[in-house]
Amino acid sequence: MENKIKRNFRKFLVGNVIQKSGDKTIKVACFYKVPHSVYQKEVKRKTVIYVHDKDNKCAIGDSVRVFETRPLSRLKRWRVGSIIGAASNINI
């Protein structure tokens, strides 16, 4: 009999590609809102993370879902799960 090890739930984020930095690496910005500490108005914040793009499929402006993984380099702790929406590349 095989003993299957159940894998823990991995964190995931949804964000937009803001930069392609090097081979197989992209920068993704994840936006969220928090209330201001004094005025309680919602304030926009963002987290910028380095993500491993194994196939170099992502382009700037794409909406992607990223998953947490083991450390791949000094800054990369995330990998691309799927491309949710492709960027419209319109040259004006």
N, C-alpha and C positions, 0 to 999 in steps of 0.2 A: 504494500500500500504506500502511496505517496502522501507525504504530509505537505499540504499547501500552506505556505506562509502568507498570511493576509497582510497586504501592504497598507500602510497608514494613508489616510486621506492627505493628498498634496494640496498646498495652497495654490490658487491660480489668480491672476489679475488680467484685466482687459485694458488695453491702452493703444496708443497710436505711435507708430514708428516716426521718430523725429530726426534720426541720423543713422547712416550706415558708417560705422567706424571700424574699418579693417575687414579682413576676410572672415566670414562666418560670424560677424558680430554686429548687432544693431543696438541702438538706444531707444527705449520705449518710455513714453511719458504716461503715467496713470494719474488721472485727475479725480479728486474727491472733494467733498464739501464738509467743513466743520463750523460749528457756531463760534463766533467771536467771544472771547472770554468776558468782556464787559458788556458789549452792546447786543449780543446774541443774534446778530445778523449772520447769515451764512457766508463764509469766506471760502473762495476757491483755493485749493492747495494742489500740488502735484508732487509725485515721486518719480524720479528718473532712474531707470534700472538698465543695466547691461544684460543683453539676452543673447544666447547662442542660437544662431540660425544655421543649422547643419547644411541645408541645401542652397543657401543664398537666394531664397525665393522672395523674401520680403523687400518691398520698395518703400521709399519715404511717403508717408501719408496713409499707409495701410493700417487697418484696425486688426489687432492680433490678440489672441488669448495665450498667455504665457504661464508655465508651470514651474514651481520650485524644484530644484534638483541639487545634486551634490556640487561642491565647488569645482568649477571648470577652469578657472584662472583666478588672478588676483581680485577681479571685480565681478566676474560672471557667476551668478548663482541661479539663473533662470534659463529656460529653453522655450522655444516656440512650440506651442501645442497645435494651433491652427490659425489660419488667416481668415478672419471673420468678414472683412470688407476690403476690397482692393481699392487703391487710390485711383482717382480719375486723372490720368496724365494728359492734360490739355495744355498745349503750347500756344500761347497768345503772342 
